[in-house]
Amino acid sequence: MANLNKSGYHGLEEKLCYDRWHDKKEILTENALIIEGHPVMERWETPYMKIFASVVTRNGGRILECGFGMGISAYAIQSYCPTEHVIIEFNDDVFKRLMLFKHKAQNKVTPILGLAYETVLSLEPKSFDGIFYDTYPLNAEEQHTHQFY
Ligand SMILES: C[S@@+](CC[C@H](N)C(=O)[O-])C[C@H]1O[C@@H](n2cnc3c(N)ncnc32)[C@H](O)[C@@H]1O
């Protein structure tokens, strides 16, 4: 796998590196999205992304998704025809692909560039029918509060 020098969540910086993540160039292959040497998303995860999509759209309506990645879950969510699909993404390169996704999508997509946990504060409380949170920890501290290993 190209430029992959960290596996799982190993090798995360101890402290905050938010700005760096924002600017970092992505390496996107058919099978993986790599940022800063981290395997942020991999194609083999498709089957369970599809299951998450079916669960998060169970009530129909307005869906919030945090972390666009390879867009695998986003495409799956679109197949359930949400009335609005709000997607928050923090990396610039990934966000550019999210904008392309928006223009091709069959249902309304609202991309937001920012950190999920900051951006949600500006969204209307209780306005979503389903929320799918799938970010990647940006430092070792976050790994233990947002993701578990
Ligand atoms: C695991 S991937 C998402 C995979 C996606 N579910 C898919 O099916 O392709 C995580 C994404 O979240 C983004 N991300 C990481 N931390 C974030 C944060 N705090 N707020 C918003 N996006 C974040 C990363 O840049 C990356 O694009």
The ligand as an SDF file (V2000), in Angstrom:
LIG
                    3D

 27 29  0  0  0  0  0  0  0  0999 V2000
  -12.6110    6.9100    8.5440 C   0  0  0  0  0  0  0  0  0  0  0  0
  -12.7320    8.2540    7.3940 S   0  0  0  0  0  0  0  0  0  0  0  0
  -14.4630    8.2310    7.0400 C   0  0  0  0  0  0  0  0  0  0  0  0
  -14.8140    7.0700    6.1690 C   0  0  0  0  0  0  0  0  0  0  0  0
  -16.1820    7.1370    5.5450 C   0  0  0  0  0  0  0  0  0  0  0  0
  -17.1920    6.7200    6.4880 N   0  0  0  0  0  0  0  0  0  0  0  0
  -16.2170    6.2770    4.3120 C   0  0  0  0  0  0  0  0  0  0  0  0
  -17.1000    5.4030    4.2080 O   0  0  0  0  0  0  0  0  0  0  0  0
  -15.3710    6.4540    3.4250 O   0  0  0  0  0  0  0  0  0  0  0  0
  -12.5510    9.6320    8.4780 C   0  0  0  0  0  0  0  0  0  0  0  0
  -12.6850   11.0160    7.8140 C   0  0  0  0  0  0  0  0  0  0  0  0
  -12.9170   11.9520    8.8590 O   0  0  0  0  0  0  0  0  0  0  0  0
  -12.1240   13.1140    8.6290 C   0  0  0  0  0  0  0  0  0  0  0  0
  -11.9290   13.6880    9.9550 N   0  0  0  0  0  0  0  0  0  0  0  0
  -11.0640   13.3000   10.9250 C   0  0  0  0  0  0  0  0  0  0  0  0
  -11.2750   13.9880   12.0540 N   0  0  0  0  0  0  0  0  0  0  0  0
  -12.2980   14.8380   11.7950 C   0  0  0  0  0  0  0  0  0  0  0  0
  -12.9950   15.7860   12.5770 C   0  0  0  0  0  0  0  0  0  0  0  0
  -12.6770   15.9960   13.8430 N   0  0  0  0  0  0  0  0  0  0  0  0
  -14.0150   16.4750   11.9960 N   0  0  0  0  0  0  0  0  0  0  0  0
  -14.3400   16.2600   10.7010 C   0  0  0  0  0  0  0  0  0  0  0  0
  -13.7290   15.3590    9.9040 N   0  0  0  0  0  0  0  0  0  0  0  0
  -12.7220   14.6530   10.4510 C   0  0  0  0  0  0  0  0  0  0  0  0
  -10.8750   12.5980    7.9520 C   0  0  0  0  0  0  0  0  0  0  0  0
  -10.2160   13.6260    7.2430 O   0  0  0  0  0  0  0  0  0  0  0  0
  -11.4600   11.5070    7.0570 C   0  0  0  0  0  0  0  0  0  0  0  0
  -11.8410   12.0120    5.8110 O   0  0  0  0  0  0  0  0  0  0  0  0
  1  2  1  0
  2  3  1  0
  2 10  1  0
  3  4  1  0
  4  5  1  0
  5  6  1  0
  5  7  1  0
  7  8  2  0
  7  9  1  0
 10 11  1  0
 11 12  1  0
 11 26  1  0
 12 13  1  0
 13 14  1  0
 13 24  1  0
 14 15  1  0
 14 23  1  0
 15 16  2  0
 16 17  1  0
 17 18  1  0
 17 23  2  0
 18 19  1  0
 18 20  2  0
 20 21  1  0
 21 22  2  0
 22 23  1  0
 24 25  1  0
 24 26  1  0
 26 27  1  0
M  CHG  2   2   1   9  -1
M  END
$$$$
